[in-house]
Amino acid sequence: MNAFVKEFTEQNFESEAVASELPVLVDFWAPWCGPCRMVGPHIDAVAEQTQGKAVVGKVNVDENAGLAQRFGVMSIPTLVVLKGGQMVERVVGARGKEDILALLAPHMA
């Protein structure tokens, strides 16, 4: 994981994601998921490009099943955008960098 991408867990999700003043992009993934591994470099690039304007993090669904359940994640990868602690966007399936930026952009200041 790169320095710009947070690792969200059930222990830090409230303080790091829900309480964030910035919009938050959450990538629900698992290490065994091929499409998730394809999305990973795009998530890293988006995190670097949006530094200071958004928070970008990943949730390993195998280790944080409660978070996956909370957001109704049935398939991975699932990307969720939170603003003010509320889910404002959600897409399921692999996406490229430009699609991910387009998902996040309307919520950045």
C-alpha positions in Angstrom: 0.0 0.0 0.0 1.4 3.4 -0.8 1.9 6.3 1.7 -1.1 8.2 0.4 -3.6 5.3 0.9 -4.9 4.7 4.4 -5.7 1.2 5.6 -9.2 1.4 7.2 -10.2 -1.2 9.8 -13.2 -1.6 12.1 -11.0 0.0 14.8 -10.1 3.2 12.9 -13.0 3.7 10.4 -15.1 6.1 12.5 -12.1 8.4 13.4 -10.3 8.2 10.0 -13.2 8.0 7.5 -16.6 8.9 9.0 -15.2 11.9 11.0 -13.2 13.3 8.1 -13.9 16.8 7.0 -12.7 15.8 3.5 -14.6 13.5 1.2 -13.4 9.9 1.6 -13.0 7.2 -1.1 -13.2 3.7 0.3 -12.0 0.7 -1.8 -13.5 -2.5 -0.4 -11.2 -5.3 -1.6 -9.5 -8.6 -0.8 -6.0 -9.9 -1.6 -7.4 -12.9 -3.5 -9.6 -10.8 -5.8 -8.0 -10.3 -9.3 -10.1 -7.3 -10.3 -9.2 -5.7 -6.9 -5.5 -6.1 -7.7 -6.1 -4.4 -11.1 -7.8 -1.4 -9.4 -5.1 -1.1 -6.7 -2.6 1.0 -8.8 -5.5 3.3 -9.9 -6.4 3.8 -6.2 -2.8 4.7 -5.4 -2.7 7.2 -8.3 -6.0 8.8 -7.2 -4.8 9.1 -3.6 -1.6 10.8 -4.7 -3.4 13.2 -7.1 -6.1 14.2 -4.6 -3.8 14.6 -1.6 -5.1 17.4 0.6 -8.5 17.4 -1.2 -9.8 13.9 -0.3 -8.9 10.9 1.9 -8.4 7.6 0.1 -8.4 4.3 1.9 -8.9 0.6 1.5 -10.9 -1.9 3.6 -9.8 -5.6 3.4 -13.2 -7.3 3.5 -11.7 -10.6 4.8 -10.3 -8.8 7.9 -13.2 -6.3 8.3 -16.4 -8.1 7.5 -18.4 -5.8 9.7 -17.6 -2.8 7.6 -18.4 -4.7 4.4 -21.7 -5.7 5.9 -22.4 -2.1 7.1 -22.1 -0.9 3.6 -23.9 -3.8 2.0 -20.8 -4.9 0.1 -21.7 -8.2 -1.7 -19.2 -8.0 -4.6 -15.7 -6.6 -4.7 -14.2 -4.4 -5.7 -16.8 -1.9 -4.4 -15.9 1.8 -4.3 -17.8 4.1 -1.9 -17.5 7.9 -1.5 -18.4 9.3 2.0 -19.0 13.0 2.6 -19.9 14.2 6.1 -19.9 10.5 7.2 -22.7 9.6 4.7 -22.4 7.5 1.6 -22.9 9.7 -1.4 -21.5 7.5 -4.2 -21.1 3.7 -4.7 -20.0 1.7 -7.7 -19.3 -2.1 -8.0 -16.6 -3.5 -10.2 -13.2 -2.6 -11.5 -12.7 1.0 -12.6 -9.9 3.0 -14.1 -8.2 6.0 -12.7 -10.3 8.5 -14.7 -13.6 6.9 -13.7 -12.5 6.9 -10.0 -11.5 10.6 -10.2 -14.9 11.3 -11.9 -16.7 9.6 -9.0 -14.8 11.6 -6.4 -14.4 15.0 -8.1 -18.0 16.4 -7.5 -17.4 16.0 -3.8 -14.1 17.7 -3.5 -13.9 21.4 -2.6 
